[in-house]
Amino acid sequence: MTESLTERLLSAEREAGFHERDMSSLERERIDLEHRVNRMEAELDSLRKRRLESYARWWNARDERDRARHLCRRLRRKIDKTRRRGGDG
């Protein structure tokens, strides 16, 4: 009876050892993935900021373009009005 229990104990200890090695390997993999995820999240955060800054620059350029177009329309109307009145044209 004790031999049977001893064999079961040794078998269970071997199995526990296998699982311990697997757990150690899996823990290293988890830590590696955690570091990779942290790096990717930092990169994603940086890219999101750059995207917002890029959009803000685009929006400002659009506003400047619209102001310049508005000025061009006003100046053209003024020139046309002056020419119609017989000004220097």
DSSP file (Angstrom, degrees, kcal/mol; ACC not computed):
  #  RESIDUE AA STRUCTURE BP1 BP2  ACC     N-H-->O    O-->H-N    N-H-->O    O-->H-N    TCO  KAPPA ALPHA  PHI   PSI    X-CA   Y-CA   Z-CA
    1    1 A M     >        0   0    0      0, 0.0     4,-2.1     0, 0.0     5,-0.2   0.000 360.0 360.0 360.0 -45.2    0.0    0.0    0.0
    2    2 A T  H  >  +     0   0    0      1,-0.2     4,-2.8     2,-0.2     5,-0.2   0.844 360.0  56.4 -66.7 -32.1    2.8    2.5    0.9
    3    3 A E  H  > S+     0   0    0      2,-0.2     4,-2.7     1,-0.2    -1,-0.2   0.928 107.9  47.9 -63.3 -42.8    4.6    1.7   -2.4
    4    4 A S  H  > S+     0   0    0      2,-0.2     4,-2.2     1,-0.2    -2,-0.2   0.913 114.1  46.2 -62.9 -43.8    1.5    2.6   -4.3
    5    5 A L  H  X S+     0   0    0     -4,-2.1     4,-2.5     2,-0.2    -1,-0.2   0.890 111.7  51.9 -66.7 -37.9    1.1    5.8   -2.4
    6    6 A T  H  X S+     0   0    0     -4,-2.8     4,-2.7     2,-0.2    -2,-0.2   0.912 110.0  49.1 -63.7 -43.1    4.8    6.6   -2.8
    7    7 A E  H  X S+     0   0    0     -4,-2.7     4,-2.6     2,-0.2    -2,-0.2   0.911 112.1  48.1 -62.7 -42.4    4.5    6.1   -6.6
    8    8 A R  H  X S+     0   0    0     -4,-2.2     4,-2.7     2,-0.2    -2,-0.2   0.897 111.6  50.8 -64.3 -39.5    1.4    8.4   -6.7
    9    9 A L  H  X S+     0   0    0     -4,-2.5     4,-2.6     2,-0.2    -2,-0.2   0.937 112.0  46.2 -63.0 -46.9    3.3   11.0   -4.6
   10   10 A L  H  X S+     0   0    0     -4,-2.7     4,-2.5     2,-0.2    -2,-0.2   0.904 113.5  49.7 -62.6 -41.2    6.3   10.9   -7.0
   11   11 A S  H  X S+     0   0    0     -4,-2.6     4,-2.6     2,-0.2    -1,-0.2   0.924 112.1  47.4 -62.7 -44.6    4.1   11.1  -10.0
   12   12 A A  H  X S+     0   0    0     -4,-2.7     4,-2.5     2,-0.2    -2,-0.2   0.885 111.8  50.8 -65.6 -37.8    2.2   14.0   -8.5
   13   13 A E  H  X S+     0   0    0     -4,-2.6     4,-2.3     2,-0.2    -2,-0.2   0.902 110.7  48.9 -66.2 -40.4    5.5   15.7   -7.6
   14   14 A R  H  X S+     0   0    0     -4,-2.5     4,-2.5     2,-0.2    -2,-0.2   0.936 112.1  48.6 -61.7 -46.1    6.8   15.2  -11.2
   15   15 A E  H  X S+     0   0    0     -4,-2.6     4,-2.4     1,-0.2    -2,-0.2   0.915 110.3  51.0 -60.6 -43.0    3.5   16.6  -12.6
   16   16 A A  H  X S+     0   0    0     -4,-2.5     4,-2.4     1,-0.2    -1,-0.2   0.896 109.3  51.9 -61.2 -39.8    3.8   19.6  -10.2
   17   17 A G  H  X S+     0   0    0     -4,-2.3     4,-2.4     2,-0.2    -2,-0.2   0.908 108.5  50.3 -62.7 -43.0    7.4   20.2  -11.5
   18   18 A F  H  X S+     0   0    0     -4,-2.5     4,-2.5     1,-0.2    -2,-0.2   0.931 112.7  46.6 -59.7 -45.2    6.2   20.1  -15.1
   19   19 A H  H  X S+     0   0    0     -4,-2.4     4,-3.0     1,-0.2    -2,-0.2   0.879 109.3  54.6 -66.0 -36.5    3.5   22.6  -14.3
   20   20 A E  H  X S+     0   0    0     -4,-2.4     4,-2.3     2,-0.2    -1,-0.2   0.921 109.8  46.7 -62.4 -43.6    6.0   24.8  -12.4
   21   21 A R  H  X S+     0   0    0     -4,-2.4     4,-2.4     2,-0.2    -2,-0.2   0.915 113.0  49.6 -64.3 -42.4    8.3   24.9  -15.4
   22   22 A D  H  X S+     0   0    0     -4,-2.5     4,-2.9     1,-0.2    -2,-0.2   0.925 110.8  50.0 -60.8 -43.7    5.4   25.7  -17.7
   23   23 A M  H  X S+     0   0    0     -4,-3.0     4,-2.5     1,-0.2    -1,-0.2   0.898 109.6  51.0 -62.7 -40.0    4.3   28.5  -15.3
   24   24 A S  H  X S+     0   0    0     -4,-2.3     4,-2.0     2,-0.2    -1,-0.2   0.925 112.7  45.8 -63.4 -44.3    7.8   29.9  -15.2
   25   25 A S  H  X S+     0   0    0     -4,-2.4     4,-2.2     1,-0.2    -2,-0.2   0.920 114.0  48.7 -63.3 -44.8    7.9   30.0  -19.0
   26   26 A L  H  X S+     0   0    0     -4,-2.9     4,-2.6     1,-0.2    -2,-0.2   0.859 108.5  54.1 -65.6 -35.3    4.4   31.5  -19.3
   27   27 A E  H  X S+     0   0    0     -4,-2.5     4,-2.6     2,-0.2    -1,-0.2   0.914 108.1  49.3 -65.4 -42.3    5.3   34.1  -16.7
   28   28 A R  H  X S+     0   0    0     -4,-2.0     4,-2.4     2,-0.2    -2,-0.2   0.921 112.5  48.5 -61.3 -42.7    8.4   35.2  -18.8
   29   29 A E  H  X S+     0   0    0     -4,-2.2     4,-2.7     2,-0.2    -2,-0.2   0.915 110.9  50.4 -62.7 -42.9    6.1   35.4  -21.9
   30   30 A R  H  X S+     0   0    0     -4,-2.6     4,-2.5     2,-0.2    -2,-0.2   0.912 111.0  48.6 -61.9 -43.0    3.5   37.4  -20.0
   31   31 A I  H  X S+     0   0    0     -4,-2.6     4,-2.2     2,-0.2    -1,-0.2   0.916 111.8  49.5 -64.1 -42.9    6.2   39.9  -18.7
   32   32 A D  H  X S+     0   0    0     -4,-2.4     4,-2.3     1,-0.2    -2,-0.2   0.931 112.8  46.8 -60.7 -45.8    7.6   40.2  -22.3
   33   33 A L  H  X S+     0   0    0     -4,-2.7     4,-2.9     1,-0.2    -2,-0.2   0.885 109.0  55.2 -64.9 -38.1    4.1   40.8  -23.7
   34   34 A E  H  X S+     0   0    0     -4,-2.5     4,-2.4     2,-0.2    -1,-0.2   0.920 109.4  47.0 -59.8 -44.0    3.4   43.3  -20.9
   35   35 A H  H  X S+     0   0    0     -4,-2.2     4,-2.3     2,-0.2    -2,-0.2   0.915 112.8  49.0 -64.3 -42.4    6.5   45.3  -21.9
   36   36 A R  H  X S+     0   0    0     -4,-2.3     4,-2.7     2,-0.2    -2,-0.2   0.918 111.0  49.9 -63.0 -43.1    5.6   45.2  -25.6
   37   37 A V  H  X S+     0   0    0     -4,-2.9     4,-2.9     1,-0.2     5,-0.2   0.918 110.0  51.1 -62.3 -43.2    2.0   46.3  -24.8
   38   38 A N  H  X S+     0   0    0     -4,-2.4     4,-2.1     2,-0.2    -1,-0.2   0.911 111.5  47.4 -60.9 -42.7    3.3   49.2  -22.7
   39   39 A R  H  X S+     0   0    0     -4,-2.3     4,-2.4     2,-0.2    -2,-0.2   0.923 113.7  47.6 -63.9 -43.2    5.7   50.3  -25.5
   40   40 A M  H  X S+     0   0    0     -4,-2.7     4,-2.8     1,-0.2    -2,-0.2   0.885 110.6  51.3 -66.9 -38.2    2.9   50.1  -28.1
   41   41 A E  H  X S+     0   0    0     -4,-2.9     4,-2.4     2,-0.2    -1,-0.2   0.897 110.4  49.4 -65.2 -38.5    0.5   52.0  -25.9
   42   42 A A  H  X S+     0   0    0     -4,-2.1     4,-2.3    -5,-0.2    -2,-0.2   0.914 112.7  47.5 -64.9 -42.1    3.1   54.8  -25.5
   43   43 A E  H  X S+     0   0    0     -4,-2.4     4,-2.7     2,-0.2    -2,-0.2   0.911 111.4  50.9 -64.8 -41.6    3.6   54.8  -29.2
   44   44 A L  H  X S+     0   0    0     -4,-2.8     4,-2.5     2,-0.2    -2,-0.2   0.911 109.5  50.4 -61.8 -42.9   -0.2   54.9  -29.8
   45   45 A D  H  X S+     0   0    0     -4,-2.4     4,-2.1     2,-0.2    -1,-0.2   0.920 111.5  48.5 -60.4 -44.3   -0.5   57.8  -27.4
   46   46 A S  H  X S+     0   0    0     -4,-2.3     4,-2.4     1,-0.2    -2,-0.2   0.914 111.5  49.4 -62.4 -43.3    2.3   59.7  -29.2
   47   47 A L  H  X S+     0   0    0     -4,-2.7     4,-2.4     1,-0.2    -2,-0.2   0.873 108.7  53.0 -65.2 -37.1    0.6   59.0  -32.6
   48   48 A R  H  X S+     0   0    0     -4,-2.5     4,-2.3     2,-0.2    -1,-0.2   0.915 109.7  48.4 -64.3 -41.6   -2.7   60.3  -31.3
   49   49 A K  H  X S+     0   0    0     -4,-2.1     4,-2.6     2,-0.2    -2,-0.2   0.926 111.7  49.3 -63.1 -44.1   -1.1   63.5  -30.1
   50   50 A R  H  X S+     0   0    0     -4,-2.4     4,-2.7     1,-0.2    -2,-0.2   0.888 109.5  52.8 -62.2 -38.3    0.6   63.9  -33.5
   51   51 A R  H  X S+     0   0    0     -4,-2.4     4,-2.4     2,-0.2    -1,-0.2   0.924 110.6  46.7 -62.7 -44.4   -2.7   63.3  -35.3
   52   52 A L  H  X S+     0   0    0     -4,-2.3     4,-2.4     2,-0.2    -2,-0.2   0.914 113.4  48.5 -64.2 -42.5   -4.4   66.0  -33.2
   53   53 A E  H  X S+     0   0    0     -4,-2.6     4,-2.4     2,-0.2    -2,-0.2   0.905 111.1  50.8 -63.5 -40.6   -1.6   68.5  -33.8
   54   54 A S  H  X S+     0   0    0     -4,-2.7     4,-2.5     1,-0.2    -2,-0.2   0.913 110.7  48.5 -62.9 -43.0   -1.7   67.7  -37.5
   55   55 A Y  H  X S+     0   0    0     -4,-2.4     4,-2.9     2,-0.2    -1,-0.2   0.899 110.0  52.1 -65.0 -39.5   -5.4   68.3  -37.6
   56   56 A A  H  X S+     0   0    0     -4,-2.4     4,-2.5     2,-0.2    -2,-0.2   0.914 110.5  47.9 -63.1 -42.0   -5.0   71.6  -35.7
   57   57 A R  H  X S+     0   0    0     -4,-2.4     4,-2.4     2,-0.2    -2,-0.2   0.912 112.5  49.5 -63.8 -41.4   -2.3   72.7  -38.3
   58   58 A W  H  X S+     0   0    0     -4,-2.5     4,-2.5     2,-0.2    -2,-0.2   0.928 111.2  49.4 -61.6 -44.9   -4.6   71.7  -41.1
   59   59 A W  H  X S+     0   0    0     -4,-2.9     4,-2.4     1,-0.2    -2,-0.2   0.908 111.4  48.6 -62.2 -42.9   -7.5   73.6  -39.6
   60   60 A N  H  X S+     0   0    0     -4,-2.5     4,-2.5     2,-0.2    -1,-0.2   0.907 111.4  49.7 -64.4 -41.3   -5.4   76.7  -39.1
   61   61 A A  H  X S+     0   0    0     -4,-2.4     4,-2.6     2,-0.2    -2,-0.2   0.895 110.1  51.9 -63.2 -39.5   -4.2   76.5  -42.7
   62   62 A R  H  X S+     0   0    0     -4,-2.5     4,-2.6     2,-0.2    -2,-0.2   0.920 109.9  48.6 -62.5 -44.4   -7.8   76.2  -43.8
   63   63 A D  H  X S+     0   0    0     -4,-2.4     4,-2.4     2,-0.2    -2,-0.2   0.923 112.0  48.8 -61.5 -44.2   -8.8   79.3  -41.9
   64   64 A E  H  X S+     0   0    0     -4,-2.5     4,-2.5     1,-0.2    -2,-0.2   0.905 111.4  50.1 -62.7 -41.6   -5.9   81.3  -43.3
   65   65 A R  H  X S+     0   0    0     -4,-2.6     4,-2.7     2,-0.2    -2,-0.2   0.927 110.5  49.6 -61.1 -45.0   -6.8   80.1  -46.8
   66   66 A D  H  X S+     0   0    0     -4,-2.6     4,-2.3     1,-0.2    -2,-0.2   0.891 111.0  49.4 -63.8 -39.2  -10.4   81.1  -46.3
   67   67 A R  H  X S+     0   0    0     -4,-2.4     4,-2.4     2,-0.2    -1,-0.2   0.921 111.6  48.8 -64.8 -42.3   -9.4   84.6  -45.0
   68   68 A A  H  X S+     0   0    0     -4,-2.5     4,-2.5     2,-0.2    -2,-0.2   0.911 111.6  49.3 -63.9 -41.9   -7.1   85.1  -48.0
   69   69 A R  H  X S+     0   0    0     -4,-2.7     4,-2.5     2,-0.2    -1,-0.2   0.905 110.1  51.3 -62.8 -41.0   -9.9   84.0  -50.4
   70   70 A H  H  X S+     0   0    0     -4,-2.3     4,-2.4     2,-0.2    -2,-0.2   0.928 110.4  48.4 -61.9 -44.8  -12.3   86.4  -48.7
   71   71 A L  H  X S+     0   0    0     -4,-2.4     4,-2.7     1,-0.2     5,-0.2   0.911 109.9  52.9 -61.4 -42.5   -9.7   89.3  -49.1
   72   72 A C  H  X S+     0   0    0     -4,-2.5     4,-2.6     1,-0.2    -2,-0.2   0.919 109.1  49.1 -59.6 -43.8   -9.2   88.4  -52.7
   73   73 A R  H  X S+     0   0    0     -4,-2.5     4,-2.5     2,-0.2    -2,-0.2   0.928 112.2  48.4 -61.7 -44.7  -13.0   88.5  -53.4
   74   74 A R  H  X S+     0   0    0     -4,-2.4     4,-2.2     1,-0.2    -2,-0.2   0.920 113.2  47.0 -62.4 -43.4  -13.2   91.9  -51.6
   75   75 A L  H  X S+     0   0    0     -4,-2.7     4,-2.7     2,-0.2    -1,-0.2   0.894 111.4  51.3 -66.9 -39.3  -10.3   93.3  -53.6
   76   76 A R  H  X S+     0   0    0     -4,-2.6     4,-3.1    -5,-0.2     5,-0.2   0.924 110.7  48.7 -62.5 -43.4  -11.7   92.0  -56.9
   77   77 A R  H  X S+     0   0    0     -4,-2.5     4,-2.7     2,-0.2    -2,-0.2   0.913 112.1  49.2 -61.8 -41.1  -15.0   93.6  -56.2
   78   78 A K  H  X S+     0   0    0     -4,-2.2     4,-2.5     2,-0.2    -2,-0.2   0.917 112.6  47.2 -64.6 -42.9  -13.3   96.9  -55.3
   79   79 A I  H  X S+     0   0    0     -4,-2.7     4,-2.6     2,-0.2    -2,-0.2   0.936 113.5  48.3 -63.4 -45.8  -11.2   96.7  -58.5
   80   80 A D  H  X S+     0   0    0     -4,-3.1     4,-2.4     1,-0.2    -2,-0.2   0.911 112.5  48.7 -60.9 -42.4  -14.3   95.9  -60.6
   81   81 A K  H  X S+     0   0    0     -4,-2.7     4,-1.7    -5,-0.2    -1,-0.2   0.910 111.7  49.2 -63.5 -43.1  -16.3   98.8  -59.0
   82   82 A T  H  <>S+     0   0    0     -4,-2.5     5,-2.7     1,-0.2     4,-0.3   0.913 111.8  48.9 -63.8 -42.4  -13.4  101.2  -59.6
   83   83 A R  H ><5S+     0   0    0     -4,-2.6     3,-1.2     1,-0.2    -2,-0.2   0.896 108.5  53.3 -65.3 -40.1  -13.1  100.1  -63.3
   84   84 A R  H 3<5S+     0   0    0     -4,-2.4    -1,-0.2     1,-0.3    -2,-0.2   0.858 106.6  53.1 -64.0 -33.3  -16.9  100.5  -63.8
   85   85 A R  T 3<5S-     0   0    0     -4,-1.7    -1,-0.3    -5,-0.2    -2,-0.2   0.528 124.4-105.5 -78.8  -5.2  -16.7  104.1  -62.4
   86   86 A G  T < 5 +     0   0    0     -3,-1.2    -3,-0.2    -4,-0.3    -2,-0.1   0.797  67.7 154.3  87.9  28.9  -14.0  104.8  -64.9
   87   87 A G      < -     0   0    0     -5,-2.7     2,-0.3    -6,-0.1    -1,-0.0   0.066  60.7 -67.7 -77.4-166.5  -11.1  104.8  -62.5
   88   88 A D              0   0    0      1,-0.2    -5,-0.1     0, 0.0    -1,-0.1   0.105 360.0 360.0 -65.9  14.9   -7.4  104.0  -63.2
   89   89 A G              0   0    0     -2,-0.3    -1,-0.2   -10,-0.1    -6,-0.1   0.070 360.0 360.0 -49.9 360.0   -7.7  100.4  -64.0
